[in-house]
Amino acid sequence: LERVFGKVQKLPSGAPNSKNFDMFRLFMDDDGTFQNNPDQPLLLYKNAWKGSEQEARRAITKGNYWTSPWAWGVFPYHHYHSKAWELLVCIQGEANVQMGGSTGPTVLVEKG
């Protein structure tokens, strides 16, 4: 699969660990403000969570000791982590979230 920057690409169904859900990737360049890594794409998993909202809340926070504001919302401003990764899980509803800074693409995240 050819690497395309700024566009969500569906990975082939035979990709490793993709038996029960769809996998997508999004490569983004460093835009001068946000240090997007051109070698490490944003990974999107659709329909990866099959449980209830309550089960998701327990599963996400139990072993990680995450509390608000690290759970249950998306910041309304652009930010990045220079020494950490981030996990965004949608357990209810849907949202359009702009990734990679103010010039980055907007992706639809949905429950699952």
C-alpha angles and dihedrals in degrees: 000000000000117000110246121184122224096009129099110238125197111227118227114272090243092064115127114276093006099113098112103029144027120263127207134178134206122195116202130185125227103267096198093259104047115047098222111177111235090202099049115058128207105256121218123193118193121200092004094133116064101167133091125280090253092051090049093052090052095044094048098047104030100078097026102050090223118164136176128325086030090059136043102029152047119239112247091225135061117262140153140199116234095193105025144053126233133221120206115189122181110208098165135028124338142273141188107238124187111222130201099022136297094319095044127106124269117235130194113237117194138181110288 
